[in-house]
Amino acid sequence: MANAFGQAGHTVEVIPLKKASLHNVTSADLFGIATPCYVSQAPTPVKKFLSSLPLLNGQRSFVIATSGGCPGRVLYDMTYELRNRGAFLVGGFLARGEVRYPAKCIDGRFPGRPNAEDLAEAAQFATAVAEHISASYPNTLTGSRKDALKAGLGFYDIVGMTISDGMMRLLMPEPKLDLSRCNQCQRCAVECPVDNITLQPYPVLANRCIRCYHCYMICPQKAFKMNFGLANLIVKSIYNVTFVRWFGDIKPGDEIYRPNANTTTY
Ligand SMILES: Cc1cc2nc3c(=O)[nH]c(=O)nc-3n(C[C@H](O)[C@H](O)[C@H](O)COP(=O)(O)O)c2cc1C
């Protein structure tokens, strides 16, 4: 998308959320925010960042997400916060993202996504937004995802509306550190999206964990472990392939799992 905006003659800055400041938002002619989908909603740090913005007085904005098939409220959560701050939402875009998750029942979904086709669609969306803005059209973009403009009431919209971080803490196991493996590299503390880990001198988790398991997935020493047990069954029942097929955002021909792995091609 950044390349496509650049090709349309715009200067683009891509800033990780943890480094973004209010000035980055308010000084731009157009502001976009992107997130991976988390439990059919936008993750707490993203919602918090948007709700902490000052009044944006018609600031033009767009929302983007990647999702593992059940996007639910992810786009609209960001739209809602932006509109609350008085921003003008031009439109939204969603691409499939490969799911990396410690519970085997959902790991590896949508292999290789976003693929070349998804990226071409993303570039097309950016080009359309750039043209829309240059022409100063007052309405939303016709090519926008509808669920970015209006909240839905489907199964995964309801999941996204009702599951809180506190419920995730109750339902899902907390990552536990194996001290004998940890080499105190700090990567988990630096990358934790909710700044829940401090080194004392080994990583210690406070009580803000949202169970995204990023620490587990990025640890070079494989020093975190979880016992999924019953929680895995809950994930399985909510996010199993049948539910994605029934209530998710699956297009005909979309491959949910790699053939011969946990094979399901829709
Ligand atoms: C903790 C966790 C929860 C997730 N919940 C959902 C979900 O509810 N719905 C969904 O469509 N994808 C879900 N995903 C999949 C991610 O959205 C997907 O892996 C991500 O968009 C990939 O983005 P990336 O390519 O930028 O890593 C979840 C992933 C993780 C790790």
PDBQT file of the ligand as one rigid body, heavy atoms in Angstrom, charges set to zero:
ROOT
HETATM    1  C1  LIG A 301      -4.130 -14.632  19.612  1.00  0.00    +0.000 C 
HETATM    2  C2  LIG A 301      -4.656 -14.594  18.218  1.00  0.00    +0.000 A 
HETATM    3  C3  LIG A 301      -6.016 -14.446  18.014  1.00  0.00    +0.000 A 
HETATM    4  C4  LIG A 301      -6.519 -14.406  16.718  1.00  0.00    +0.000 A 
HETATM    5  N1  LIG A 301      -7.849 -14.238  16.542  1.00  0.00    +0.000 NA
HETATM    6  C5  LIG A 301      -8.355 -14.176  15.286  1.00  0.00    +0.000 A 
HETATM    7  C6  LIG A 301      -9.747 -14.023  15.081  1.00  0.00    +0.000 A 
HETATM    8  O1  LIG A 301     -10.550 -13.985  15.995  1.00  0.00    +0.000 OA
HETATM    9  N2  LIG A 301     -10.211 -13.924  13.817  1.00  0.00    +0.000 N 
HETATM   10  C7  LIG A 301      -9.369 -13.979  12.741  1.00  0.00    +0.000 A 
HETATM   11  O2  LIG A 301      -9.843 -13.854  11.625  1.00  0.00    +0.000 OA
HETATM   12  N3  LIG A 301      -8.044 -14.143  12.907  1.00  0.00    +0.000 NA
HETATM   13  C8  LIG A 301      -7.523 -14.254  14.150  1.00  0.00    +0.000 A 
HETATM   14  N4  LIG A 301      -6.182 -14.431  14.340  1.00  0.00    +0.000 N 
HETATM   15  C9  LIG A 301      -5.320 -14.554  13.166  1.00  0.00    +0.000 C 
HETATM   16  C10 LIG A 301      -4.585 -13.297  12.882  1.00  0.00    +0.000 C 
HETATM   17  O3  LIG A 301      -5.469 -12.259  12.593  1.00  0.00    +0.000 OA
HETATM   18  C11 LIG A 301      -3.615 -13.525  11.725  1.00  0.00    +0.000 C 
HETATM   19  O4  LIG A 301      -2.677 -14.441  12.167  1.00  0.00    +0.000 OA
HETATM   20  C12 LIG A 301      -2.935 -12.252  11.363  1.00  0.00    +0.000 C 
HETATM   21  O5  LIG A 301      -3.850 -11.426  10.734  1.00  0.00    +0.000 OA
HETATM   22  C13 LIG A 301      -1.734 -12.483  10.501  1.00  0.00    +0.000 C 
HETATM   23  O6  LIG A 301      -1.182 -11.218  10.327  1.00  0.00    +0.000 OA
HETATM   24  P1  LIG A 301       0.337 -11.015   9.958  1.00  0.00    +0.000 P 
HETATM   25  O7  LIG A 301       0.500 -11.660   8.612  1.00  0.00    +0.000 OA
HETATM   26  O8  LIG A 301       0.502  -9.551   9.949  1.00  0.00    +0.000 OA
HETATM   27  O9  LIG A 301       1.103 -11.701  11.044  1.00  0.00    +0.000 OA
HETATM   28  C14 LIG A 301      -5.651 -14.513  15.605  1.00  0.00    +0.000 A 
HETATM   29  C15 LIG A 301      -4.277 -14.678  15.836  1.00  0.00    +0.000 A 
HETATM   30  C16 LIG A 301      -3.781 -14.730  17.115  1.00  0.00    +0.000 A 
HETATM   31  C17 LIG A 301      -2.306 -14.913  17.317  1.00  0.00    +0.000 C 
ENDROOT
TORSDOF 0
